[in-house]
Amino acid sequence: MATMMNDKVLSEAFGPTSGTALRVKQAALVIAGIAILAVAAKIRVPMWPVPITMGTFAVLGLGAAYGPRLGLVTILGYMALGALGFNVFAGTGEGASGIAYMLGGTGGYLAGYVLATAALGVLARRGWDRSIMWMAAAMLIGNVIIYVPGLAWLTHLHGLDAPILEWGLTPFLIGDALKLALAALILPAAWKLVGNARG
C-alpha cells in the first residue's frame, strides 16, 4: 500500500469528483483548512518542558488529507493571510503577524510548513496515510523538513555561536513525538471509517 502511485488522498474519498461541484468542494476545503491552521496555531497544551502547540500537527495532517496540490493552495493561503497582518500564527500580541514576523525567528519554520505540506501530500498519494507505521514515518519526515529550514534560519539570524538546538529543537521533541503518534492513529482510522461507510 505504501508504494502505490496515483492513489486517492482522504479529501478525494468523498463528495463530488468532477465539474463545478468538485471546485466548490475544493474551495470549501481550502477555507476550512485555513481556519483549522489558524485555530491550531493558537492551541497550547500544557506540557514539559514547553507547551505543545498544534500548528505542526495541523500542517502535516492537512497535507496528508488534502494531497500536494490542494494542501499547497491551503498553506499558501494561510501564509498570505498572515503576511497581510491577520492574526493566524502562533505568536501573540502586537507584531505577531505580517512580513516582519514571518522574517523573524519563526521564518524558517514557516517555510518548512510549506515544504512539509507538499511532502506529506506526496507521501499520502503513495498510500502512506493508510498505515499506522507508514503514517508515523511520514510525520517524522515532515517534522525533519520543518526543522531543517527552521534551524538554518535561526542560525542565519543569530550565528553559529548561539544555542540554536536549545532554542529551536530539543524543547519540542517530546511534543512532536506525541503529535506524531496521534496523527499515525487518526489518519489510518479515518480511512477505515471511509471504507466501512462504503461497505
ChimeraX commands (.cxc) that place a marker at each C-alpha (Angstrom):
marker #1 position 0.00,0.00,0.00 radius 0.5
marker #1 position 2.72,2.46,0.92 radius 0.5
marker #1 position 4.27,2.33,-2.54 radius 0.5
marker #1 position 1.14,2.81,-4.63 radius 0.5
marker #1 position 1.20,5.74,-7.06 radius 0.5
marker #1 position -1.75,7.92,-8.10 radius 0.5
marker #1 position -3.74,6.81,-5.08 radius 0.5
marker #1 position -6.51,8.96,-3.67 radius 0.5
marker #1 position -5.95,11.09,-0.62 radius 0.5
marker #1 position -8.58,11.35,2.09 radius 0.5
marker #1 position -10.22,14.53,0.79 radius 0.5
marker #1 position -10.83,12.80,-2.55 radius 0.5
marker #1 position -12.55,9.80,-1.00 radius 0.5
marker #1 position -15.89,11.55,-0.54 radius 0.5
marker #1 position -18.09,14.09,-2.28 radius 0.5
marker #1 position -18.13,15.10,-5.95 radius 0.5
marker #1 position -15.24,14.10,-8.17 radius 0.5
marker #1 position -15.68,16.35,-11.21 radius 0.5
marker #1 position -17.20,19.52,-12.57 radius 0.5
marker #1 position -18.38,22.60,-10.72 radius 0.5
marker #1 position -19.36,20.62,-7.63 radius 0.5
marker #1 position -15.75,19.45,-7.26 radius 0.5
marker #1 position -14.48,23.03,-7.47 radius 0.5
marker #1 position -16.97,24.11,-4.82 radius 0.5
marker #1 position -15.86,21.25,-2.57 radius 0.5
marker #1 position -12.20,22.15,-3.06 radius 0.5
marker #1 position -12.85,25.82,-2.28 radius 0.5
marker #1 position -14.71,24.84,0.88 radius 0.5
marker #1 position -11.85,22.56,1.90 radius 0.5
marker #1 position -9.30,25.34,1.41 radius 0.5
marker #1 position -11.34,27.76,3.53 radius 0.5
marker #1 position -11.88,25.13,6.22 radius 0.5
marker #1 position -8.21,24.18,6.11 radius 0.5
marker #1 position -7.03,27.76,6.59 radius 0.5
marker #1 position -9.41,28.11,9.53 radius 0.5
marker #1 position -8.11,24.86,11.06 radius 0.5
marker #1 position -4.50,26.02,10.67 radius 0.5
marker #1 position -5.26,29.37,12.29 radius 0.5
marker #1 position -7.08,27.81,15.24 radius 0.5
marker #1 position -4.49,25.06,15.71 radius 0.5
marker #1 position -1.68,27.63,15.79 radius 0.5
marker #1 position -3.26,29.19,18.89 radius 0.5
marker #1 position -3.80,25.93,20.79 radius 0.5
marker #1 position -1.24,25.43,23.56 radius 0.5
marker #1 position -1.44,22.20,25.55 radius 0.5
marker #1 position 0.45,22.32,28.90 radius 0.5
marker #1 position 3.48,20.05,28.69 radius 0.5
marker #1 position 7.07,19.79,29.94 radius 0.5
marker #1 position 9.46,21.34,29.06 radius 0.5
marker #1 position 7.36,23.65,26.86 radius 0.5
marker #1 position 3.65,23.69,25.95 radius 0.5
marker #1 position 2.64,21.69,22.89 radius 0.5
marker #1 position 1.38,23.82,20.02 radius 0.5
marker #1 position -0.84,22.10,17.47 radius 0.5
marker #1 position 0.29,24.06,14.42 radius 0.5
marker #1 position 2.64,21.41,13.06 radius 0.5
marker #1 position 0.06,18.70,13.67 radius 0.5
marker #1 position -2.49,20.63,11.59 radius 0.5
marker #1 position 0.02,21.40,8.85 radius 0.5
marker #1 position 1.15,17.79,8.43 radius 0.5
marker #1 position -2.32,16.34,8.90 radius 0.5
marker #1 position -3.85,18.63,6.28 radius 0.5
marker #1 position -1.00,17.92,3.91 radius 0.5
marker #1 position -1.75,14.21,4.14 radius 0.5
marker #1 position -5.53,14.61,3.97 radius 0.5
marker #1 position -5.55,17.14,1.12 radius 0.5
marker #1 position -2.73,15.92,-1.10 radius 0.5
marker #1 position 0.10,18.03,-2.53 radius 0.5
marker #1 position -1.88,20.44,-4.74 radius 0.5
marker #1 position -4.84,21.26,-2.52 radius 0.5
marker #1 position -2.54,21.21,0.50 radius 0.5
marker #1 position -0.21,23.76,-1.09 radius 0.5
marker #1 position -3.10,26.05,-2.03 radius 0.5
marker #1 position -4.32,25.87,1.55 radius 0.5
marker #1 position -0.97,26.50,3.26 radius 0.5
marker #1 position -0.10,29.32,0.84 radius 0.5
marker #1 position -3.50,30.90,1.51 radius 0.5
marker #1 position -2.76,30.67,5.23 radius 0.5
marker #1 position 0.66,32.29,4.74 radius 0.5
marker #1 position -0.87,35.04,2.63 radius 0.5
marker #1 position -3.33,35.91,5.38 radius 0.5
marker #1 position -0.50,36.05,7.88 radius 0.5
marker #1 position 1.57,38.25,5.57 radius 0.5
marker #1 position -1.40,40.63,5.27 radius 0.5
marker #1 position -1.43,41.03,9.05 radius 0.5
marker #1 position -4.19,38.66,10.09 radius 0.5
marker #1 position -3.59,37.01,13.48 radius 0.5
marker #1 position -3.22,33.42,12.25 radius 0.5
marker #1 position 0.23,32.46,13.52 radius 0.5
marker #1 position 1.28,31.00,16.87 radius 0.5
marker #1 position 2.66,34.30,18.16 radius 0.5
marker #1 position 0.62,36.51,20.46 radius 0.5
marker #1 position 0.35,40.23,20.90 radius 0.5
marker #1 position 1.19,43.09,18.58 radius 0.5
marker #1 position 3.62,42.20,15.83 radius 0.5
marker #1 position 2.68,38.51,15.77 radius 0.5
marker #1 position 1.78,38.65,12.09 radius 0.5
marker #1 position 2.84,40.38,8.91 radius 0.5
marker #1 position 6.00,40.20,6.83 radius 0.5
marker #1 position 8.25,41.34,9.67 radius 0.5
marker #1 position 7.05,38.49,11.88 radius 0.5
marker #1 position 7.47,36.00,9.05 radius 0.5
marker #1 position 11.08,37.09,8.56 radius 0.5
marker #1 position 11.83,36.78,12.28 radius 0.5
marker #1 position 12.79,33.73,14.28 radius 0.5
marker #1 position 9.89,31.62,13.03 radius 0.5
marker #1 position 10.50,32.38,9.36 radius 0.5
marker #1 position 12.40,29.18,8.60 radius 0.5
marker #1 position 9.74,27.06,10.28 radius 0.5
marker #1 position 7.00,28.75,8.24 radius 0.5
marker #1 position 8.94,27.95,5.06 radius 0.5
marker #1 position 9.25,24.40,6.34 radius 0.5
marker #1 position 5.47,24.27,6.76 radius 0.5
marker #1 position 5.03,24.83,3.04 radius 0.5
marker #1 position 7.61,22.20,2.09 radius 0.5
marker #1 position 6.28,19.68,4.60 radius 0.5
marker #1 position 2.69,20.15,3.43 radius 0.5
marker #1 position 3.72,19.22,-0.10 radius 0.5
marker #1 position 5.82,16.29,1.12 radius 0.5
marker #1 position 3.02,14.83,3.24 radius 0.5
marker #1 position 0.66,15.20,0.30 radius 0.5
marker #1 position 3.02,13.27,-1.95 radius 0.5
marker #1 position 3.51,10.53,0.65 radius 0.5
marker #1 position -0.25,10.28,1.22 radius 0.5
marker #1 position -0.70,9.96,-2.53 radius 0.5
marker #1 position 1.54,6.90,-2.26 radius 0.5
marker #1 position -0.71,5.45,0.45 radius 0.5
marker #1 position 1.45,6.21,3.48 radius 0.5
marker #1 position -1.54,7.65,5.37 radius 0.5
marker #1 position -3.38,4.31,5.42 radius 0.5
marker #1 position -0.99,2.50,7.75 radius 0.5
marker #1 position -0.03,3.46,11.30 radius 0.5
marker #1 position 3.66,2.72,10.76 radius 0.5
marker #1 position 3.88,4.44,7.39 radius 0.5
marker #1 position 1.96,7.47,8.65 radius 0.5
marker #1 position 4.32,7.71,11.62 radius 0.5
marker #1 position 7.24,7.64,9.18 radius 0.5
marker #1 position 5.59,10.35,7.06 radius 0.5
marker #1 position 5.12,12.54,10.13 radius 0.5
marker #1 position 8.76,12.03,11.09 radius 0.5
marker #1 position 9.87,13.09,7.61 radius 0.5
marker #1 position 7.55,16.08,7.76 radius 0.5
marker #1 position 8.98,17.20,11.09 radius 0.5
marker #1 position 12.52,16.95,9.73 radius 0.5
marker #1 position 11.50,19.05,6.73 radius 0.5
marker #1 position 10.13,21.72,9.08 radius 0.5
marker #1 position 13.13,21.73,11.40 radius 0.5
marker #1 position 15.88,21.92,8.77 radius 0.5
marker #1 position 14.96,25.36,7.36 radius 0.5
marker #1 position 13.80,26.47,10.81 radius 0.5
marker #1 position 17.15,25.80,12.44 radius 0.5
marker #1 position 19.06,27.07,9.41 radius 0.5
marker #1 position 17.19,30.39,9.55 radius 0.5
marker #1 position 17.80,30.73,13.30 radius 0.5
marker #1 position 21.50,30.14,12.65 radius 0.5
marker #1 position 21.44,32.80,9.93 radius 0.5
marker #1 position 19.83,35.29,12.32 radius 0.5
marker #1 position 21.89,34.57,15.44 radius 0.5
marker #1 position 25.13,32.96,14.26 radius 0.5
marker #1 position 26.80,29.63,14.87 radius 0.5
marker #1 position 27.72,30.53,18.44 radius 0.5
marker #1 position 24.07,30.75,19.55 radius 0.5
marker #1 position 22.46,27.72,21.27 radius 0.5
marker #1 position 20.26,27.04,18.26 radius 0.5
marker #1 position 19.31,23.47,19.18 radius 0.5
marker #1 position 18.30,24.54,22.69 radius 0.5
marker #1 position 16.14,27.32,21.26 radius 0.5
marker #1 position 14.58,25.60,18.28 radius 0.5
marker #1 position 14.70,21.81,18.60 radius 0.5
marker #1 position 15.23,19.92,21.84 radius 0.5
marker #1 position 12.41,21.52,23.90 radius 0.5
marker #1 position 9.87,20.46,21.29 radius 0.5
marker #1 position 10.85,16.83,20.67 radius 0.5
marker #1 position 8.54,15.28,23.30 radius 0.5
marker #1 position 5.54,17.19,22.00 radius 0.5
marker #1 position 6.40,16.31,18.41 radius 0.5
marker #1 position 6.60,12.62,19.32 radius 0.5
marker #1 position 3.11,12.78,20.85 radius 0.5
marker #1 position 1.70,14.57,17.80 radius 0.5
marker #1 position 3.37,12.02,15.54 radius 0.5
marker #1 position 1.70,9.18,17.42 radius 0.5
marker #1 position -1.67,10.94,17.31 radius 0.5
marker #1 position -1.55,11.51,13.57 radius 0.5
marker #1 position -0.35,7.95,12.99 radius 0.5
marker #1 position -3.57,6.76,14.63 radius 0.5
marker #1 position -6.05,9.31,13.25 radius 0.5
marker #1 position -5.36,9.19,9.51 radius 0.5
marker #1 position -5.47,5.39,9.11 radius 0.5
marker #1 position -8.57,5.30,11.35 radius 0.5
marker #1 position -10.25,7.87,9.09 radius 0.5
marker #1 position -9.54,5.67,6.09 radius 0.5
marker #1 position -11.12,2.71,7.88 radius 0.5
marker #1 position -14.23,4.79,8.52 radius 0.5
marker #1 position -14.39,5.68,4.82 radius 0.5
marker #1 position -14.04,2.01,3.90 radius 0.5
marker #1 position -16.74,0.97,6.36 radius 0.5
marker #1 position -19.09,3.67,5.07 radius 0.5
marker #1 position -18.66,2.39,1.54 radius 0.5
marker #1 position -19.16,-1.19,2.64 radius 0.5
marker link #1:1,2 radius 0.2
marker link #1:2,3 radius 0.2
marker link #1:3,4 radius 0.2
marker link #1:4,5 radius 0.2
marker link #1:5,6 radius 0.2
marker link #1:6,7 radius 0.2
marker link #1:7,8 radius 0.2
marker link #1:8,9 radius 0.2
marker link #1:9,10 radius 0.2
marker link #1:10,11 radius 0.2
marker link #1:11,12 radius 0.2
marker link #1:12,13 radius 0.2
marker link #1:13,14 radius 0.2
marker link #1:14,15 radius 0.2
marker link #1:15,16 radius 0.2
marker link #1:16,17 radius 0.2
marker link #1:17,18 radius 0.2
marker link #1:18,19 radius 0.2
marker link #1:19,20 radius 0.2
marker link #1:20,21 radius 0.2
marker link #1:21,22 radius 0.2
marker link #1:22,23 radius 0.2
marker link #1:23,24 radius 0.2
marker link #1:24,25 radius 0.2
marker link #1:25,26 radius 0.2
marker link #1:26,27 radius 0.2
marker link #1:27,28 radius 0.2
marker link #1:28,29 radius 0.2
marker link #1:29,30 radius 0.2
marker link #1:30,31 radius 0.2
marker link #1:31,32 radius 0.2
marker link #1:32,33 radius 0.2
marker link #1:33,34 radius 0.2
marker link #1:34,35 radius 0.2
marker link #1:35,36 radius 0.2
marker link #1:36,37 radius 0.2
marker link #1:37,38 radius 0.2
marker link #1:38,39 radius 0.2
marker link #1:39,40 radius 0.2
marker link #1:40,41 radius 0.2
marker link #1:41,42 radius 0.2
marker link #1:42,43 radius 0.2
marker link #1:43,44 radius 0.2
marker link #1:44,45 radius 0.2
marker link #1:45,46 radius 0.2
marker link #1:46,47 radius 0.2
marker link #1:47,48 radius 0.2
marker link #1:48,49 radius 0.2
marker link #1:49,50 radius 0.2
marker link #1:50,51 radius 0.2
marker link #1:51,52 radius 0.2
marker link #1:52,53 radius 0.2
marker link #1:53,54 radius 0.2
marker link #1:54,55 radius 0.2
marker link #1:55,56 radius 0.2
marker link #1:56,57 radius 0.2
marker link #1:57,58 radius 0.2
marker link #1:58,59 radius 0.2
marker link #1:59,60 radius 0.2
marker link #1:60,61 radius 0.2
marker link #1:61,62 radius 0.2
marker link #1:62,63 radius 0.2
marker link #1:63,64 radius 0.2
marker link #1:64,65 radius 0.2
marker link #1:65,66 radius 0.2
marker link #1:66,67 radius 0.2
marker link #1:67,68 radius 0.2
marker link #1:68,69 radius 0.2
marker link #1:69,70 radius 0.2
marker link #1:70,71 radius 0.2
marker link #1:71,72 radius 0.2
marker link #1:72,73 radius 0.2
marker link #1:73,74 radius 0.2
marker link #1:74,75 radius 0.2
marker link #1:75,76 radius 0.2
marker link #1:76,77 radius 0.2
marker link #1:77,78 radius 0.2
marker link #1:78,79 radius 0.2
marker link #1:79,80 radius 0.2
marker link #1:80,81 radius 0.2
marker link #1:81,82 radius 0.2
marker link #1:82,83 radius 0.2
marker link #1:83,84 radius 0.2
marker link #1:84,85 radius 0.2
marker link #1:85,86 radius 0.2
marker link #1:86,87 radius 0.2
marker link #1:87,88 radius 0.2
marker link #1:88,89 radius 0.2
marker link #1:89,90 radius 0.2
marker link #1:90,91 radius 0.2
marker link #1:91,92 radius 0.2
marker link #1:92,93 radius 0.2
marker link #1:93,94 radius 0.2
marker link #1:94,95 radius 0.2
marker link #1:95,96 radius 0.2
marker link #1:96,97 radius 0.2
marker link #1:97,98 radius 0.2
marker link #1:98,99 radius 0.2
marker link #1:99,100 radius 0.2
marker link #1:100,101 radius 0.2
marker link #1:101,102 radius 0.2
marker link #1:102,103 radius 0.2
marker link #1:103,104 radius 0.2
marker link #1:104,105 radius 0.2
marker link #1:105,106 radius 0.2
marker link #1:106,107 radius 0.2
marker link #1:107,108 radius 0.2
marker link #1:108,109 radius 0.2
marker link #1:109,110 radius 0.2
marker link #1:110,111 radius 0.2
marker link #1:111,112 radius 0.2
marker link #1:112,113 radius 0.2
marker link #1:113,114 radius 0.2
marker link #1:114,115 radius 0.2
marker link #1:115,116 radius 0.2
marker link #1:116,117 radius 0.2
marker link #1:117,118 radius 0.2
marker link #1:118,119 radius 0.2
marker link #1:119,120 radius 0.2
marker link #1:120,121 radius 0.2
marker link #1:121,122 radius 0.2
marker link #1:122,123 radius 0.2
marker link #1:123,124 radius 0.2
marker link #1:124,125 radius 0.2
marker link #1:125,126 radius 0.2
marker link #1:126,127 radius 0.2
marker link #1:127,128 radius 0.2
marker link #1:128,129 radius 0.2
marker link #1:129,130 radius 0.2
marker link #1:130,131 radius 0.2
marker link #1:131,132 radius 0.2
marker link #1:132,133 radius 0.2
marker link #1:133,134 radius 0.2
marker link #1:134,135 radius 0.2
marker link #1:135,136 radius 0.2
marker link #1:136,137 radius 0.2
marker link #1:137,138 radius 0.2
marker link #1:138,139 radius 0.2
marker link #1:139,140 radius 0.2
marker link #1:140,141 radius 0.2
marker link #1:141,142 radius 0.2
marker link #1:142,143 radius 0.2
marker link #1:143,144 radius 0.2
marker link #1:144,145 radius 0.2
marker link #1:145,146 radius 0.2
marker link #1:146,147 radius 0.2
marker link #1:147,148 radius 0.2
marker link #1:148,149 radius 0.2
marker link #1:149,150 radius 0.2
marker link #1:150,151 radius 0.2
marker link #1:151,152 radius 0.2
marker link #1:152,153 radius 0.2
marker link #1:153,154 radius 0.2
marker link #1:154,155 radius 0.2
marker link #1:155,156 radius 0.2
marker link #1:156,157 radius 0.2
marker link #1:157,158 radius 0.2
marker link #1:158,159 radius 0.2
marker link #1:159,160 radius 0.2
marker link #1:160,161 radius 0.2
marker link #1:161,162 radius 0.2
marker link #1:162,163 radius 0.2
marker link #1:163,164 radius 0.2
marker link #1:164,165 radius 0.2
marker link #1:165,166 radius 0.2
marker link #1:166,167 radius 0.2
marker link #1:167,168 radius 0.2
marker link #1:168,169 radius 0.2
marker link #1:169,170 radius 0.2
marker link #1:170,171 radius 0.2
marker link #1:171,172 radius 0.2
marker link #1:172,173 radius 0.2
marker link #1:173,174 radius 0.2
marker link #1:174,175 radius 0.2
marker link #1:175,176 radius 0.2
marker link #1:176,177 radius 0.2
marker link #1:177,178 radius 0.2
marker link #1:178,179 radius 0.2
marker link #1:179,180 radius 0.2
marker link #1:180,181 radius 0.2
marker link #1:181,182 radius 0.2
marker link #1:182,183 radius 0.2
marker link #1:183,184 radius 0.2
marker link #1:184,185 radius 0.2
marker link #1:185,186 radius 0.2
marker link #1:186,187 radius 0.2
marker link #1:187,188 radius 0.2
marker link #1:188,189 radius 0.2
marker link #1:189,190 radius 0.2
marker link #1:190,191 radius 0.2
marker link #1:191,192 radius 0.2
marker link #1:192,193 radius 0.2
marker link #1:193,194 radius 0.2
marker link #1:194,195 radius 0.2
marker link #1:195,196 radius 0.2
marker link #1:196,197 radius 0.2
marker link #1:197,198 radius 0.2
marker link #1:198,199 radius 0.2
view
